[in-house]
Amino acid sequence: MNNKLLPTILCGITALWLGHRPADAAAAEHTKVVFISGQPSHGPLSHEHRAGNMILARRLNESGLKVNAVVLPDPGYPKDASVLQDADTIVIYCTGHRGHLLNPHLDEFDALMKKGVGVVMIHWTTEAVKGEPGDKFLKWMGGHCDIDWSVNPHWRPKFKPVKHEIWNGVKPFRVNDEWYYHMRFVEGMKGVTPILSDLPGPETLTRPDGERSGNPHVRRAVANGESQHVAWAYDRPGGKGRGFGFTGGHVHMNWKNDDYRKIVLNAILWTAGVKVPENGVPSTTPNDTEMLSNLDEKEKPATPRPAPAKPAPKPTAQGAPPAAPPSFQELRERAVMRLDSTSSLELLSRSLGSTDDAKVQSALLRGMLSGLEDRRSVTPPKSWQLTKTHLEKGDNEEVRRLTQQLSQIFGDQSAIKKALATVRDRSASEADRRRAFQSLVTQRPTELRGLLPSLLEDPALQVDAIRAYGAIEDDQAPQLILGRYAGFPFQARRATIETLSSRKNYATALLAAIKDETVPRSDIPTYIARSLLDQLGERFTAVFGDIGALSQDKAALIEKYRALLTPERLAGVDAGKGRAIYQMVCASCHQLYGEGGEIGPDLTGSNRADIDYILLNMIDPSADVPDAYKMVTITTKDGQTLTGTIAAEDGQRVVLNTVGQKVTTLKSDIAERNYRPCR
């Protein structure tokens, strides 16, 4: 057996042992999707059952695919149930629990499920009554929302791709919604593939315990760092159909989000047994007219009493009229704007100066910091000095901290001096010191270079200091770092290798260290070896060897390992040892059930029960890699080389996932960008 591939094969086998088995079904010539809407519920633009179904059905019918999507005209379970008999999948969007439209029709609907008809349940539809309804839901879609177990906070999870066709054509996204979490799943989650997952923050559990607000089980799960699944796919045993649960859908306007909408459209197709197109279901963004059409007749909220007049806000800058804090709608609209205009910054600065509400101040400051992230030498708005004085007089610690961070971006020397003092102060909290240090690395004041050597001996900032030499070039950096390499912990050694491979002059020193065995050859991961090969060419190969020396006949190699992995051999493997090898070899780049790195695809939803699938991805991983996880190498104008996968990108910056951290680079600083195979 090729020893170089052994850890990789074992990694795949471990995932196999931890895995599940999705099925595949052939699509019918014409796929029928039936949408059932519930009775009106909640206030305007919330739980818009019929309007939401109409939006989804229209996209399916206009997709160019062979789909016939039908929205039943009346709310509730159809009086003539024959309309469901030839359905390939049924989408239900209704009130849940005791008001669920399926409660009087459990046996009737169960007969359809046993025939293999798919089902999609949206938002409250996923909540079942304990007992027979809950048991049926588990059989139909593998999980459900359960009172005194699940919770229903409004929050904004960060969704990342998993290897499942429901993610075809979908980019990572975040949407604020009433995402129920801590679902009740089938035992061992057998047949369940998490589709949308994240770890909720503590703010989602601030309510006292109640049916849907909190309970000891969910609090323990979140405290233990267990990722929560808010959408999931289910393959019923024996290939008897598919189900999909989606707990979003409270906020009607979220259907305008292309990725949010596409996840559900793809899932509908998947539950119908139809192969999802490579780029997902084609779907136009609904305009406001469509979003406000087909809404349920709901009681209008009472007209609020006029609020007592408030004193006029204080002037905020010389000659500048006061600006009241923006309304929620204005903030939402501006949140999608780039902070690249003086007028936008001035408006926000004046808004900050006109309010004493710490929550509003914090929200505005965070928004400005997000919009200006990793930008240097930004000209401050004219009113900033007065606004800054106003904010610093307040007693809210977070507002003062955010104000200092923003002042640094505006080149305020007093703020930079405070940040330097915080970094030097070992009695300050590690979080405060790291925040201050990262802001200094972004702004790169001249004083920082002289501070870095001392931080190499500081356990709290050691890794950050090593990585900072990637952004701040210093001819002495290789000598300073490599002289301490033997005593570094693992994370510092990995940071050293990544940093010294980021510039050609650093890479030459790293190669010398590999040659004299200061840095063991085994410490160099393959993606770094490829980067060093690009920079140093034959000099690197002469020392390191050929990194592409695997057999060129990959089909034959797959056959070789398939023959070795017999059922008898697999029956005797030690899954515990496989997990340990997986943690050592794979977990720095891949996640499994919410744990691990973010460079490569999440393995939680991959087809790990298929040995051919595993072998293909182990031996020829670049053959089946989603665009979001293709390795990219960025060379900056000052000669720095960065390698990772794209975490986010907009008109101004690119964010790379690298091992252990995210690195943001301004597009104006990029000289070259290249994609490469993963291994």
N, C-alpha and C positions, 0 to 999 in steps of 0.2 A: 504493500500500500504506500502511496505517496505521502510521506510524513508531513509535508508542508500543508496538505489538504486535511489531515486528520482532525485538527481542532475545528475547522470549518464544518466538516461533515458531522462531528459530534454536536456542534452548535445546532445544526439543522435537526439532528435526531432529538436533541433536548426539546426543541420547539415542537417536534412531532409528538413527543410524550406529553407535552403540556397543552396540546392542541385540540382541534375540533374538525369536523368534516362538513364543509358546505357542499351542497349538491348543485347540479345544473340541469335545467329543463329546456326542452326545445320550445321555441315560441310558436304559437298557432299562427295560421295564415293571417287572421285578423284578430287582434287581441281586444277583448272587451273589458273595459274598466267601468265599474258602477260606483258612483259617489252617493253616499247617504248623508244628509244633513240633519242635525238635531234642531230642537226648538230653540228660539232665541234665548240668549243667556248673557249675563253681565251687561256692562255699559257699552255705549257706542265705541266702535273700533276695537272691541275686545271680544274674543270668542265669536267672530263673525263666520259661523259655520257655512252657510250657503255661499256667501261671497268668496270665502277662501277656496271652497270646492270649485266654484265657477272659474276662478283664476287658474287653478291647477288643471282642470279639465280642458280649458281653452288651449293651454300650452301643449298638452298631449295631442289634441286634435290638429294643431297647427305645426306639429313637429316634423311632418314629412314621414313619420314612421307609420306602420300599419296598425294604428290604434284607434279604437272607437270608444271615446270617453263619454259617459252619459251621467248627467247630474239629475237625480230624481226630483221631480217638481215640488213635491210636498215634503215637509219635515217629518222625521220619524221613520220607523221601519215600514217598508212598502206594504200597502194593503194587498196588492197582487204580487206575491213573492216570486212569481214565475220569472220576473225580470232579472232575478239573481241566478237563475238556474244555468245559464250559459256564460256567466261572468268568469273571466280568468282571475280577476282580483277585485276586491271590494274595499273602497276607502270610506272610513266612517269618521265624521267630525261632529261630536255632539257632547252634551253634558254627561258627566261620568257618575260613578258610584250608584246611589239609589235611583238617580234619574236617567240611568243609561238606557238607551233605546233597545239594547239587546236583552235586557233582563227578562222580558216576557217571551223571548224567542230563542232561548239558549239552545234547546234541542234542535229546532229548525235550522239555526245557523251552524250548529255543530255538524249537522249532516252535510252541509256545503263544505265545511273545512275538511271533513273526512274524504270528500271527493278530490281534495287537492287544490281547492280554490284558495287564492292568496288573500291576505287581509292586511290593511294599513290602518292604524289607529292614531289619530292626531290629538295631542294635548290632553284635555280632561277625559277624552274617550278611553285613555289608557288606564283609568282608575276603576277597579272592580270591587264589588262587595266581597267580603271574605266568604268562603264556602264554595258553593258550586260555581258562581260566576268567576271567582278568582281562579279556581281549578281549570275551568274551560279556557280562560285567557292564557294560562300557562301552556296549555296544549296547542292553542292556536298561534301564539306569537312569542312564546318563550319567556315572557315577563309581563309585569303590569305594575302600575302604581297602587300602593297599598296603604291605607290610613294606619296611623300609629307605627309606621315603618318608613314610608317615603315622606319627603317634604317638598314644599312648593314655593321657594323664594324666587324673587326676581334677581337675576345676576347675569354676568357677561362672561361666559366661559370662553376659553381660547381653544378652538377646534383645529386639530392637525390631521392630515390624511392618514388613513389606514389602508392596507392593501386589500381592497374589496371594490367590486365594480360599481357599487353605489357611490363611491368617491370619484368615478370617472368624470373628468372635466371640472372638478370642484377644487378651488384653491382654499388654503387655510383661511378661516374667517372667525369673527367675533360678533355676536348679536345679543343685545340685552332683551331678555324675555323671561317669562315665568317658567324656567326650566325645572321641571320636577326631577328629583334625583333620589338615589338609594332605592332603586326598584326591587321588587320581589321577582327573582329569576328562578328558572328551573334548576334543579339540583346540579351543582358543579358547572352551571352555565353550559351544559352540553347542548350543542347545536346553536348557541348564541354567539354572534359576532358583534362586539361593541362598535358602533359607527361614529358616534359623537361622544367624546369623553373629556373630562378635565377634573382637576381636584378643586372643589369649591373652597373659597376663602372663609375665614371664621365669621365674616359679616353676614353670611347666609344662614347662620344659626343663632342670631341674637335674640330671636323671639323665644318666649317660654315654651315648654313642652306642650304639645297639643296634637290633635288628630293629624294635622298637616304642617305644623310649625316646627316640631322638634321631638326627639325621643332619645333615650340612652343609646339605642343601636346605631342611629345615624351619627350621633355625636362621637361615638367611639370610632366608627369607620373613618370619619374625616380626620379625627385626631391621629389616627394611625397612618394617614397619608394615602388612603385608598382612593384611587381615581373613580369618579362616578360617571355612569353611562346614562346619557339623556336621550339617546336614540340607539336602536339596536336592530339587527337582522336576525331572523331565526329560520333555520332549516328543520322542518318537522322530521321526526324519525321515519326512516323508510322512504324518504323522498315524497312524503304526503303533503306537499305544499310548503309555502313560505309565509312568514309574517314579518311585519315591521312596526315597531313602536317609536313614536316621535313625540317628545313631551313639550316641544315648542309649540307655538300657535296661539298663545294668548294675545299677543300684540299683532293686530291685523296688518299694520303697515310693514311688518317685517317681510311680507311676501314680495316686497320690492327688492330685497337683497337677493342678488342673482345666485349666490352660492347656497344660501339657506333654502331657496326655492328649488334649486337643482337637486340637492340631496333628496328631497321628498319626491320629486319627479322621477329620479333614477330609481328610488326605492319602490315606487309604484310599479315601474316596468319590471324590476327584479322580482317582486312578489308574484307578478303575472307569469313568471318563467321565461321572460324575454331577455336576451342578452343586451346589456346596456351598451350603447355606442361608446366608442373610445373617448369621445369628448363629452359624453353625457347627453341627456335629452336637450335638443336645441330649444331655447326659451328666450323670448323677448321680455324686457323689463316692463311691467305694467305701468302705465302713466297714472296720474292722480285721478283722472276721470274714471278709469276702470277700477281703481282702488276704492272709490267712493260709490261704485255701482253695486246693486244687488244686496245692499246692507239690510240686515234684519230690522223690522220696526221695533224700536226700543224706546223706553220712557226717557225723555230728555231730562238731563239734570236740572234741578231747580236753579233759577237765576240767583246768583249770590248777592247778598246785600252789599251796597257800596262800602268800601273800606274807608276808615277815617283818613283825612288828608295827612300826608307825611311832610315834615319840613323838607325844603329843597336841599339837595345834596350840596356839600361844600365845594367851592372851586378847587380844581385839581392842578391847574397849571396856569401860568401867566397868560391872560387873555383868552384862555380856553374855556368854553362853556362847559358846565358840569354834564357828565354822561351818566345816566341811570344804568344800573346793572342790566345786561341783556336778559330778555325773557328766555324761558326754557327752549322755546322753538327757535329763537335766534341763535342760542348757543348750539343747538343741534345742527342748524344750517352751517354755522361757521366752523363746526368741528371738521367738516370735510374740506375746508379751504386750506391751502398752503399758506403758512405764515411767511410769505416772501414779499409782502408789501408794507411800506412804512405806514400807510393808512390803517391797515389791519392791526398792527402792533399798537399804534397810537390809540385806536378805539378801545382795545382791550386794556391798555394801561390806564386810560382815563376811567374805564369801568371799575377797575380794581381800586382806584383812588376814591371812588364815590360810594363805596359800601364798607360797612363795619362788620358784615356777616362773614364769619370765618369760613363757613362752608362754601359760600360763593367765591370768596377769595381763593381758597384752596383749589376749587374746581377750575377757576380761570388760570391760576398759576400752573397747575398740572397740564392743562391744555396747551399753554404757551410753551412749556418745557418739552412736551411731546412734539409739537410742531417745529421747534428749533433744535431738536435732539442732534447732537454731534456737529452742530454748526459752530464756526469760530468767527470772531471779530464781527459780530452782528451790531450794527449801529442801533443804539437804544432809541426808543421813541422820545420825543421832546419832553413829555410829561413824566418820564420814568423817575427822575431824581425825587420829585415831590411824591410820587406814588410810593417809591421805595421807603421814604421817610415815614409816610402814613402807615405802611404795612409793618415796619419795624417797631412802631410804637405799640402795636397790639400785643396781647398776652398769649396768642396761640403759637405754640412752639413749631408746629408743622408749617404754618404760614411763614414764619421767620426763616425756617430752613429752606423752603422753596424759593423765597425771595432772594436769599443768598445765592442759590444755584442759578437763578435767572440773571442776577447781577453779574456773575462770572461770565456768562455767555455774552453779556453786554460789555465785557472788558473792564468791569469795575475793579480797580486795583485793591481797594479795601476788602472786597469779597474774596479776591484771590489770596490775600494775606491771611484772612480768616481760615480759608480752606487749608493752606499750608500749615497753619498752627494746629488745626484739627488733626491733620495727618501725623504731625510730630508728637502729638499728645497721646502717649500710650495709656493714659488713664481714661481716655474717651472710649465710647463703645465701638466695637469692631464695625458695626453697621455704619455708624457716622463716619469713621475713618475711611472705610472703603468708598462710601458715597463721595466724600470730599476728594479722595484720590482719583476716582474715575472722572470727576469733573475737571480736575487739573490735567489729566492725560488728554482730555478732549481739547482744552484750551491751550495746553503746552506752554505755560509761562517759562521764562528762562531759568527760574530758580529750581524747577523740577528736576532737571538733569543731575544737579549736584546732590539731590536728595535720594535718588534711586539706590546707590550702592548700600547705604545704611539700611534700606528697607529689605534688602536681600537676606538680612539676618533677623527680620521681624516676622514671626510666624503668621501673624494676622494679615499681613500685606505682601508676603513673600511671592506668592503666585502672581498677584496683580503687578508687582514690580517687575518680575521677569517679563510678563506680557507687554508691559509698557515700553520695553526696549524695542519692540516691534514697531511702535509708532514713533518713538524718539530715537533716531539713529545715533549710535555712539560706538566708535571704533574699539573702545575698551570693553564693550558689553560681553563679547564671547569669553574673554579672559576672566572677567568678573564672575560670570555665571558658571562657566565650566569648572572653575577652581573650586566651586562648592557642590558640584553635581553629585558626587558620591554620597554626600550627607543629606541630599534632598529627599523628601517623601515623594510618593508616586506622582501626585498632582503637580508638584514643582518640576519633577523630571519631564513629565509630558509637556508642560508649559515651556520648558527649556528647549525641547526638540522642535516644537512648533514655532517658537520665536526665532531660533537660530536657522530655521529653514525659510524664514520670511524675507531675507535679503541675501543677495549673492555674496557679499563680503562676510556675512555671518555664516552662510552655508559652507564656505571654504574652511572656516575654523571648525565647524561641526564635523566636516568630513575628516579633518586631521584628528579630531577627538575619537571618531569611530575607528580610524586606522590604528591609533595607539591604545585603543580599548578603554579610554576614559569613559566613553559612552558605548555600552555593549550594543552590538549589531541587532540583538533581539529587542532592544528598546525602540527601534525605528518602525512605526507602522507603515503599511504599504502605501497609503495615500501621501505620507511625507516622503517616502522613498521616490515616488513618482515626481513630486515637486523638486526634490534634490537632483534627480536625473535631468529634468528640464533645465535647471540652472547650471549644472556642472558637467553634463554630458558624459563623455568617456572617462573623465577623472573619477566620477562617482562609481561607474560600473567597475572600474579597475579595483576599487576598494571594497565595494558592497556586493558585487556580483550581479547577475542578470535577474532583474525582478520579474521578467516575463517568461521565465523558464518552464512554465506549465505546458503540458501537452497541447499541441495545436488541434488534435483530433478530439474535440470536446464531446462529440456524440459517443465515440468509443470509450472515453473516460467515464461518461455517465453510465454506460453499460457495465463497465468494470465494477463500479461501486454498487450498482443495483444488484449485481450478482453476489457481492459480499454481504449486503444487508438483507439476509434471509429472515423469514419469520422466526426461525429458531434462534438466530443471533440476537434479533431484537427482543425476544422474550427474556433473554438473560442479561440485558444491559442494566446498568445502574443509573437510573434517572437523576438521582441526587448528585452523582459525580458529573453527569452531563450538565446539570444546572450550574455547577461550579465552573465548568469550562466555559459555558455560555456567558456567565458573569465576567470572566476574565477576558474572553476573546471578542464578544459581540455587544455586551451591554453598554459599552462606552458610546456606541453609535446608534443602537436600536432600542426601542421601548418594547416591553412585553407586560401587558396588564398595568400600564401606567408607570413602570419603573425602567430607567435607563436613559440613554442619550437621545438626541433629536436629529442627528445628522442623517441617518438612514431611515427607511420606512418603518412604521410601527408594525411589529410582527404579530400583534394581538389578533388582527383579523385576517391574517394570511392563511392560505390553504395548506396548513401544516400536516394534515393527515395524508396528503398525496405525496408518495415518495419521489415520483418523477418531478413534481413541482419543486420539492426541496433540493433534489440533486441539480436541477437546472439552475436554481438560484444560488447554490453553493459554488458550482463549477464555472458558471457563466453568468454572474450576477447582473452584468450590464444588459443582458438580453431582455430583462423585464423590470425596468426601473421607472417609476412615475417621474414626470418632469420635475416635480417639486423636490426630488431627491437626487437629481443628477449632480455630480460633483462639479464645482466651478472653481477656477483659479482666477483671482483678480490681481493684476499688477498695478500698483498706484504710480502716480507721476514721480514720486520721490523714491521709487525702487523697491517698495515693500511688496511681498508676495503673500497673498492670503488664500487659503484653500478651505472650502466647506460647501455646504448646501444652502440654497437661498431660503431664508426664513421669512423675509418680507422685502418688498421693493415698492417704491413710489417714484414720483418724478424727480426727487432730490437725492435719495439715498438707497443703498443696498444693505440689507442686514444678512450676514452669513451665520449659519450654525456651524461652529467649530467645537471640538471636544472641550467640554467644560465651560463654554461661554458663547455669547453672541457678540459679533464684531460688526459695527456699523461703519460704512464707508460712504462718503459723499460722492455722488456721480461725477462731480466736477474734479475729483481727485483721481479718478480711474483712468489709467492709460490703456489697459487691455483687459479683456475678459474672455476666458476660454473654458469650454466644457470638456470633461474627461470621463473615461470609464470609472466606475466606483472602485475597482481593484485592478 
